């Protein structure tokens, strides 16, 4: 396992390799270790790679840094989840620009049945804080996990209120897990690791540079069911998160505010432009999301958009309707697709959380 993690980090740190290329490489080769064991000619033929990138992959220039990174993970009692790992959040796995690797620190579950992001201005008013407190108390009935960005204002207030009532909370960071930003929130972050988690796509030692915050926001939007915007100006991180969430077809809610107040303009515009549901009480979320306030928690089912699948992928998924499990040979025979092609398609379906691989080259639906 550690050896594969080493190869995953080294692959991720290869110049010119993005999320899409990594998916292609793993799809064709089966694992990060197999990517590095491949020939230059084989890698160069993979879509999006070419000779220059193939040479870069096989140069082994990143393994020294990868070993240091893996040592930092162990030293800080953190975990690494690659997007092919079962621990990687299902919702996040399904967005097109999902980070290939997540660094996780803490004792909490990062993939619970009901995930709610609460974001907003750093200059929160008493009204905004009061609304956050009321909403989180209502979300306690659903044992929702509260996700935010550990920033000043609405974000940190959401984390604190969740901690007060023992509701799990996750902080998504724009830095490495060892650099708490802002530093004033170190004590809250420490408590969060006991009752929840901190996560990041950035290696240890990464500073919170400006471009990393929009990237952080896509993780917040991607890993939840619901995004709540509480007080936001026309420009800012909360509105970026809402826009990203809309592009992922997530349900966005916004709390209306006073006309003419800068901290209300963002929320009011989201509602006016039909980019967010108007939110007054938790019952609005329950109605839109079809959440029963008294229901028992059930096992989370992945959110699957079957219409986004290719024809071949749809045909393969259809084979499982009358079959609980199938082996690769049967899938190939029934679909009339070669074994070499079927392996790539099955891996893509696994990335999307639609099927799950089992021992003995067997597969089953994941929902």
N, C-alpha and C positions, 0 to 999 in steps of 0.2 A: 504493500500500500504506500509506504513512504517513498519507494523508488518511483512509483507512478506519479506521486505528487511532485517529486523533483522534476520529472519530465514535463509535467503540466506547467509548472512555474517557468521552466526554461523556454518552453514553447510560447507561453504568453508574453515573455519578455523579448522575444525575437523581433527586431525592427521590421516594420511593414506587415505584421500579422495583426489582423483585426478579428472581431468576434465571428464574422461570417467565414473568414478563411480558416479559423480554428475549427469551426463546425465541419467544413468541407474536409479538412485534414483528418479529423477524428472519424468522420463518416467513411472515408476511403480506407483508412489504415486501422481503425478499430480502437486505438488507444494512443496516448501521447508517446509512450515508450516505443510503440510500433512506428510512429512518425519518424522518430530519430533513428530507427533501425532501417528505414527505407532507403532506397537508392535515390540519387539525385534525379535520374531520368524519370522514375516513378512519381516523385513529388512534383516535378516540373509539369507533368501532364494533368495534375489536379486543377480544376477550374479556380482561377484567381491566384495561382501560385507563381509558376514560371521559374526560369533558371536562377535569376538573381535571388529571389526569396528562398528557393530550394537550397542554394549555397549557404545562405544565411542560417537556415534551420540546421544544416548539417555541420556548421562550423564549430559547434560545441562551445561557442564563446560565452554563452549565458549560464553554463552549469555552475561556475564558481559563485556567481551572484545568487543563483537559485539555491545553492546549499546554504549560503548565509541567510537567505530569506526563510528557508525552512527551519533553520536553527532559531531564528527570531520568533517564529510561530510557536515552537516548542517552549522557548524561554518564557514567553508571555502566556502560556497555557491557553492558546487560541486553537482554532480549528480551521481547516481549509476545505471548502466544498466546491468541487468542480461541477459544471452544470450537467454532467452525466451521473453524478452521485445521487442516491435516493434522498439524501438530506437536503439537497438544493431545493429551494421553494418552488412548488409547482407553478404558481401564478407567474412568478418572475421568469421562469424557464420559457414561458410562451411568448414573451415579447421579443421582437426581432433583434433588438440591440441589448439583450441581456448580457451582463458581465459574465465571462466564462468562468471566473473564479471569485469566490466570496471568502473573505476573512471574517471569522465569527469569534466573539469573546463573550462568555456568559453562560448561564445555566438554563436559559429559557428556550422554548421551542420557537423557531423562526418561521414556522409554516402551520399555523393553527387554523381551525375551521372558519373563524371570523376575524379578518384583519382590517383595521380601520386606521387611516392616516389622518392626522389633525395637523394642519399647517396654517401659518398666518404671519402677520407683521411682527417685526422685532420690537416695535413700539406699541405693545399691546395696552389697551385701556382696561379699566375695571370692568366695563361691560363685556369686552371680549373674553377676559379671564373668567368672568362669571358664567358666560355661556359655555366655555370649555369645561368648567367644573360640573355644570348641570348635565352636559352631554355625556361626560365620562361616567358619572353616577348612573345614568340611564343605560349606558353600554355595559355596565357591570352585570345586568340581567342576562347578557348574551356571552359573558366571559370573553369579550372581544380583546384582542391584542391591539394596543395603541402604538402606532408607528409615527415617528416624526424625526426631525433633523438635528435635535440637540441645540438649536440656535436660541438666541435671546427671544423674549417675548412669548408668543403663543406656543412655540415648540416646547420650550423647557417647562412651561406651565402645564402642558398636556402630560409630559413625562412625570412631573411631580404629583399631579392629581391622580394619575394611574397608580403610582407607587403608594399613595396614601391609602388606597382601598384595595391594595394587593391585586391589581389588575396587571397582567403582563405587559411590558412596554419595550419597544425596540428603538434604538437610536441608530439612524443611518448616517455615516460620517463621510465627509469629503476629504479626510486625511487618513493616515495610517491609524490603526487602533491604538497605538502608543502615544498619539498626539491628540489630546482632547482639546477641541476648539468649540467655543471659547474656553480658556483654562478655568474660568470662574465656575464652570459646571463639572469640575472633576469629581466632587463629592457625590453629585447626582449620578454621574456616569458609573461610579463605583457601586452605588446602590442598585443601579439598573442591571448590572452584571449579575447581581445576586438573585434578582427577580425577573430578569428578562435577558436582553442581549444587546451588544453593540456589533454592528456589521459594517464592512467597507469592502470596496473592490480594490483598494490601494494597499500597496506593500507597507510594512512597518517602516517608519521614518519619513513617509510621504507628508509633505506640508500641505495645508489646506489652501492651495492656490485658487484664484478666482474661477478658472474654467472647470474646476472639479465640482463646484456646487451645482450647476445644471445637470452634470452627470450623476451626482448624488440624488438629485430630485427624480430622475427617471427610475432609480431603484425604489424610492419611496412609492412612486405611482405604480410601478410594475408589480410589487409584492402584496398589494392590498386589494380588497373588494370595493372599498369605499374611501373616497378622499373628501375630507371636510375642510373648507377654507373659512377661517375665522378672522375677519379683519385683514384686509390686504389693500395696498395702494395699487394704482394702475400698473406700475412696474415693480417687479420684485420676484423673489424665489417662489412665493406661494402661487402667484399667477403662472409662472413657468411650470410648476408641478401640475396645476390644473390643466394647462394646455397639453402637456405630455399625457396626462391621464385620459383626456378626451381622445387623443390619437390612439390610445390603447383600448378604446371603448370601455373605459371604466366609468362607474357612476360617481359623479362629482356633485357635492352639496355645498352650498354657500349660505352663510348667515347674513341676512340683509342688515344694512346699517343706515345711519342718518345721512340724508342727502346733503351734499356739500362738504362732508368730512373726508379728508384724504384717505384715512384708514378704512373707509367704507366703499370707496370708489371701485376697487377691484372686485369685491364681492357683488356689489350691485350690478356691475357690468356683466359679470358672468351669468347672473340670473336673467338680466334683460336680453342677453344675446342667446339665451337657451343653451348655455354651456354648463349650467349647473342647476340642480333642483334647489328650490327655496327651502331652507331648513329653519324650523322654529323649535321643534322638539324631537326627541329620539323617535317618537312614533312616526315622524315623516320618513326616517330611514327604514323603520320596520315595514312601513307600507310599500315603499318603492322597492325594497330588497326582498320583500316577502319573508321577513324575519318574524317569527312568533316569539314574543317576549318571554314566554314560559316554556319554550321547547327545550328539550334536553339536547346537549351538544352531540352531534353525530359526526362520524368520520367525514372529513372534508373530501369532496369530489373535485377533481381538476376541472377547470373551466375550459371547455374544448370548443373551438370554432371549426367545425367540420367543413364549412364552405371554403375555408382557406387552404384545404388540402388539394394536392394534385390528383388527377384521375387515378393514377396508379396507387397513391396512398389511400384514396377512398375505396378502391377495389379490395385492397388488402384488409382494411378495417372491416369491410363487409363480410369477409371470410370468418371473422370471429363471432358473428351474430349467432350462428348455430354451433359454434365450437368454443368451449371454455378455454382450451389451450391448443396451440398448434406448434409443431416443430418446423424448423426452417425448410426442410425438404418438402413437407406437405404444402407450405405456403407457396413455395416456388412452383410446385406441380399444379396447384389449384389456380394460381394467378397466371401461369405460363410466362413467368419472368425468371431469368437466369439467376442462379445462386449468387453470383458476384453482384448483380444489380440489387437483388432482394436484400442483401446485407446492408447496403447503403440506405435503402428506403426504410428498413426496420429501425436503423439507428436514428434516422431523422424523426420517425414517429415516436421513438423513445425520448428524444430531446424535447418533443412537444408535449410529453406527458400522456400520450394516448395509449401506448402499450408499455408493458413491463417485461424485461427479459428475465428468464428463469434458468436454473441449471439445466444442462443437457440441450442447449440450443432451442429451448422452448420459449414461447411468448404467450401472453394473455393481455386482454384489454385492461387498462388501468382505471376504468370507471364502470 
